[in-house]
Structure formats: structure tokens, C-alpha cells
Amino acid sequence: MTGAVPTGALRDLKVVDMTHFLAGPFCTMMLADQGADVLKVEPPSGDVTRTFGPFLEGDEEKAFAGYFHSVNRNKRSVTVDLKTDAGREALLALIDDADVIVENYRAGVMERFGLGWEALHARNPRLVYAAIRGFGDARTLPSPYADWPAYDVVAQAFGGVMAITGERGGAPTKVGPGIGDILPAMHCAFGIMCAVHHARNSGEGQFVDISMADSILALCERSIHQHAYSGMVAGPEGNHQPFLCPFGTFPTADGACTITAYDDRMFALMCRLCGLEALAADPRFGSVEGRFEHRDALIEAISAFTATKTKAEMMEILGGHVPFGPVYNTAEIFVDPHFRAREMLVDLPQPGTDRTVTLAGTPVKLAATPGGVRQRAPRLGEHTSAAMQETGLDPARIEALRAAGAFGPVAAVPTQQKASA
């Protein structure tokens, strides 16, 4: 690792991370970014996402590729074979002084290992146990789909976001990023901190239950109150706001941009800056209601102007005056000065190469206790020895557990890597 000392508001928080794929690791990444000591517990074969390419050219080690790196930075890796008695004993030793455990298995998996909420709560009463599942856990509230598996696209479909995404009148459309995983991850991190606050005041831990489908429904709150108040069933609206105009995307000579100028002041200012005074004087567009009623004509007129300008030219005209944003692709994000200045593009070393890779930073900026991306993702089992020593187990007992296969085949358990790697 880099050898960086953890900083941040959560630097006194120990988290045992039993998660895989995206939702769980993104949640624990959020905690690690703010300083928590996150022990990523992996089977001896490793989290399967370590193998998700592409890998950097020339990387012969292939410890992990971008998918794994992006959501497991700032963590430590411990290998544990839960199929062995010794492995379960080792995991319990890690949990005994932990504040939080997070898992995103299907219901019943942890119970089959004797590691469910009830067993761990009896052992460590102040432990916060968080679970992310497709449709929640019956420990809080039941669901007829509680045993169903789920992935991002399933949550997006069930929770309603697909039905309101896409071109007006078009087919339901999946949101590009995996929000069916990422949004429940954020809700889980928030729920964990609520439960930790309670545990530190009361000494009593609790079960934190996050449903992927519920999280997407919460995101779609507008469609819920619209239906409740008026019976409206929302559908795709394309790239424009369903009640206000101008409020959406407009073509440019090299792509597209977004403009929000729906109220009288902003609309007049936009027209003046763009030399579109005739639009401001048009009685059809003289009020918020009129601009929405005649939105098709207004969008067409504004588009005729923006299509003659590049994104950079439109930014020069409107940027800082009227709410405006270029529709950036990833290459354009990499060269815009905002994201480097805000440490939203962070360079980290890649094991097996002499190169660095760029990952997305943390958007949560705390003035007094800054978190951030401090270190690369861990090699598989890189911190097994150190983490077990920190439990306080007798060294002879740790070696006995190792010999009994607690951490996988003895030859497969790596020693601590050099800090500079």
C-alpha cells in the first residue's frame, strides 16, 4: 500500500466488509474514504470482480482491474475460508472488536455459516449489522419477493426509474450508471452511521436493512406524489423537464449542452446574452406558463441558435450567468480543470506495473476532517497477517488457524506487500 495514515471523521470505525460486486463495496468504500478501517474479507479465490477487465497493458500480475480498484480503494484485504471451522473462528475474531459488518448475500447465506445477525449480536451487542438485498430483509419488514435475487437492472425496473426514463413516448430506458446498486449503497452508508451513532450512545447495535428496489422507489418520489395527488402515471419525458421550459438539453455543433432559464429573470438574461431578444419579446413566451404551453416552439428556437455554437462557445456565452452545463463525455471530463481542482480525478499506483491509473474521487468534502482517496485497492489477502495480529489472538493460535486452512491454502496467503507497491 502507500503507507498513508488514515485520516477523516471515521478513522476510529472498524468495518468488516463481507460484500462483493458493486452495491456493498460502494457502501464500504464511502466509509473508507472518510477514514474507516475497512477490512475486505474475501474467499481464498478472491472477490470475482478482481478478474473483471480490462487490465492495463503490460500488467502481468493482474491483481485487479478497474472495476475492483474503483470501489475497493482505501481498504485492506483479508482472506478467510468460511467453509472451514478455522475460517469461521478467524472471522469471529475480526468481528469481536468491530463496529460494523456489511454483507450483500442473498437471505440465509450468513445464517448457514452461523454468522447471521442474531448470532453476531449475541457475541458483540454493540455491533451494527448492515445488509443490502434486492427486496429487503424480513427482520424489519416483509416482502413477497424477499428470496428473489436482484441486480441493478432489476432494481431499476421494480423501483420505477426505467418507466420514467427515455425519450418522450419512447420505450423504458435503463439509467446508464448502476444506480440500482449505487443508490442503495449510499442509503446503506447513511443507515450505518445512524446506527453507529445510536450504538455509541446506547451500547446497543442494530440491524440495518436496505432494499435495492426501495432505494430506487425513493429516488422516484416525484412520480409517487404525482400519482397520489392526481392519478398521473408518469412516463418518459426525454431530456426536458415535464413542467418548466427552457429546462433541458439543446444541440451544439459538437454535441449538446443543458440550459435552465425557466423563470422571467433568467429567461430574459439568456435571451439577451444569446442575442435572442425576439424570443423575449414574443408574447407566447412572456410567462412561465406561456413558455411551458409553447415549449415545442421555444425549444426549437433555442436549439436553432445553440446548434451553431460549440459547447465551449456556449459556455463562454452563458457560463456563470445562466445555469448551464456542457454534456461532457469522459474524455472531456478528464481535461476540465474543475475535476482535478476538486480532487474528483485521483491517480493511484497499479500493482504489476510502473504506471498510475485515474479513479473517481469522493464528492464528500469535510473541512475539519477531510477524507479522500489515500491508497490503492489491496492485493488479495495483503493484510491477512496484520489484521489477525490486531485481534489480540495469541500468535500461536493464529498460526494454528493458518495451518487449519482458515485463510485458504497456506502457500496462497500472501505476506504484507511492500508499502511502495
C-alpha positions, -999 to 999 in steps of 0.1 A, spaced: 0 0 0 10 36 1 16 36 38 -8 65 42 -21 71 78 -59 70 78 -75 104 83 -111 115 83 -140 117 106 -145 79 107 -109 69 115 -120 53 147 -145 30 129 -137 -7 122 -158 -22 94 -158 -59 84 -167 -59 48 -183 -91 35 -196 -76 3 -190 -83 -34 -198 -68 -68 -210 -32 -66 -236 -22 -40 -218 -35 -9 -183 -25 -19 -195 11 -29 -211 14 6 -180 4 24 -158 25 0 -178 55 12 -169 47 48 -133 40 39 -130 73 21 -139 91 53 -112 72 73 -129 40 84 -106 9 87 -124 -14 62 -113 -50 62 -124 -65 30 -130 -102 38 -125 -123 6 -126 -161 -1 -92 -175 -9 -101 -172 -46 -108 -135 -42 -137 -113 -50 -148 -123 -85 -147 -87 -97 -109 -88 -93 -110 -106 -127 -133 -81 -144 -112 -65 -171 -98 -47 -189 -64 -49 -173 -36 -24 -180 -14 -33 -209 17 -50 -196 2 -59 -162 14 -95 -157 4 -97 -120 -33 -90 -127 -41 -84 -90 -72 -65 -101 -85 -43 -129 -105 -11 -129 -139 -23 -116 -124 -37 -84 -100 -9 -80 -126 18 -83 -148 6 -53 -122 -11 -31 -95 17 -27 -87 27 8 -95 -9 21 -74 -37 35 -78 -73 23 -81 -104 45 -87 -139 30 -109 -162 51 -123 -196 41 -157 -197 56 -161 -233 46 -137 -243 74 -142 -242 112 -109 -224 114 -120 -197 89 -152 -190 108 -132 -187 141 -109 -163 124 -137 -142 111 -154 -141 146 -121 -128 160 -121 -100 134 -158 -91 143 -153 -92 181 -140 -56 182 -156 -43 151 -182 -16 150 -199 -26 117 -203 -57 95 -217 -53 60 -229 -80 37 -249 -83 5 -255 -120 2 -290 -135 -5 -310 -140 26 -299 -171 46 -263 -173 34 -247 -159 65 -271 -179 87 -259 -211 71 -224 -202 83 -236 -194 118 -228 -158 112 -263 -142 110 -274 -111 128 -287 -129 159 -255 -149 164 -232 -119 160 -254 -96 181 -253 -121 209 -215 -121 207 -209 -84 201 -240 -65 213 -228 -31 200 -222 -44 165 -241 -27 137 -251 -54 111 -260 -40 76 -274 -60 47 -282 -49 12 -306 -72 -6 -328 -69 -37 -361 -66 -17 -350 -62 19 -350 -85 49 -379 -97 70 -362 -87 102 -376 -52 96 -405 -56 72 -416 -85 49 -417 -86 11 -433 -113 -11 -400 -112 -31 -377 -114 -1 -359 -145 -15 -356 -132 -51 -321 -124 -64 -316 -89 -79 -292 -69 -99 -290 -32 -109 -314 -35 -138 -339 -55 -118 -340 -28 -91 -343 0 -118 -373 -19 -133 -391 -26 -100 -384 8 -84 -399 27 -113 -370 47 -127 -369 28 -160 -406 37 -167 -399 75 -165 -365 74 -183 -360 78 -221 -374 98 -250 -409 112 -246 -433 84 -257 -404 60 -261 -395 27 -245 -385 24 -209 -347 30 -206 -322 19 -180 -302 47 -165 -265 44 -176 -247 41 -143 -256 13 -120 -279 33 -98 -298 2 -87 -266 -7 -68 -251 27 -61 -282 44 -46 -288 15 -20 -251 17 -12 -254 54 -3 -286 47 17 -267 19 35 -238 41 44 -262 66 58 -281 39 77 -249 26 91 -238 59 105 -273 64 121 -270 30 138 -234 37 149 -245 70 164 -272 51 183 -248 23 194 -223 47 208 -249 64 228 -267 33 240 -242 5 237 -267 -14 215 -262 -23 179 -289 -30 154 -298 -45 120 -297 -21 91 -319 -33 62 -315 -18 27 -336 -29 -3 -323 -21 -37 -359 -18 -51 -369 5 -22 -339 28 -28 -349 33 -65 -385 40 -55 -373 67 -31 -353 82 -60 -386 84 -80 -405 103 -52 -420 128 -77 -438 101 -97 -453 88 -64 -468 121 -52 -480 129 -87 -500 97 -88 -512 101 -52 -525 136 -58 -537 135 -94 -538 99 -106 -510 107 -131 -489 78 -143 -455 94 -152 -437 83 -184 -405 92 -202 -400 129 -208 -368 128 -227 -342 155 -218 -366 182 -209 -383 190 -176 -420 180 -176 -434 213 -162 -409 240 -170 -392 254 -201 -365 261 -211 -351 234 -188 -332 206 -205 -307 198 -233 -301 216 -265 -279 206 -295 -245 222 -302 -222 219 -331 -201 193 -313 -227 176 -291 -252 190 -266 -255 214 -236 -280 220 -209 -298 253 -201 -321 261 -173 -338 295 -177 -374 290 -170 -382 320 -148 -387 355 -161 -354 369 -150 -333 340 -162 -352 338 -195 -347 375 -202 -310 372 -194 -305 341 -215 -322 358 -245 -300 390 -241 -267 370 -238 -276 349 -269 -289 378 -289 -324 363 -290 -343 394 -279 -371 385 -303 -379 355 -281 -380 376 -250 -405 399 -268 -427 372 -281 -460 372 -261 -461 334 -262 -431 332 -240 -439 361 -217 -446 340 -186 -436 307 -170 -469 292 -180 -467 305 -216 -432 292 -221 -443 257 -210 -475 258 -230 -455 267 -261 -424 247 -252 -421 229 -285 -417 262 -304 -394 276 -277 -371 246 -277 -369 246 -315 -360 283 -315 -333 280 -288 -320 249 -305 -316 267 -338 -292 291 -321 -272 266 -299 -267 242 -329 -245 269 -345 -221 270 -314 -197 246 -299 -201 236 -262 -171 258 -254 -187 287 -272 -219 282 -253 -201 280 -221 -184 313 -229 -218 329 -236 -238 315 -207 -214 301 -181 -216 318 -148 -247 338 -158 -275 313 -165 -275 278 -152 -256 260 -179 -236 228 -184 -220 211 -214 -229 175 -219 -194 161 -213 -181 127 -224 -154 111 -202 -125 124 -223 -139 160 -218 -142 154 -180 -106 144 -179 -94 178 -192 -119 201 -175 -100 219 -147 -129 216 -122 -125 179 -116 -87 179 -109 -91 210 -87 -118 192 -67 -98 160 -64 -125 141 -83 -99 126 -105 -72 109 -84 -41 90 -96 -32 57 -78 -5 31 -85 -14 -1 -102 3 -33 -89 22 -52 -116 31 -20 -135 50 12 -130 20 32 -141 -7 50 -123 -44 49 -130 -71 75 -126 -101 68 -104 -131 90 -94 -126 107 -61 -150 113 -32 -176 140 -35 -180 143 3 -156 171 13 -153 178 51 -134 210 61 -122 199 95 -118 161 90 -111 157 53 -113 122 39 -103 113 4 -86 86 -17 -54 77 2 -43 44 -12 -49 18 -39 -71 -12 -36 -54 -41 -18 -39 -72 -33 -57 -104 -24 -50 -112 13 -24 -85 15 -33 -76 52 -44 -110 65 -14 -114 89 -16 -78 102 -54 -79 107 -52 -111 126 -24 -99 148 -45 -68 156 -73 -90 170 -52 -99 200 -52 -136 193 -22 -154 206 4 -157 177 4 -195 182 -33 -196 178 -31 -176 145 -6 -200 132 -28 -229 142 -57 -213 123 -35 -208 93 -23 -244 93 -60 -255 96 -68 -236 63 -86 -206 79 -71 -183 53 -70 -207 24 -41 -229 12 -10 -219 31 10 -211 0 -17 -189 -13 -18 -165 16 5 -136 8 26 -118 33 24 -80 37 35 -63 5 59 -35 3 44 -1 11 56 14 -21 40 -12 -43 
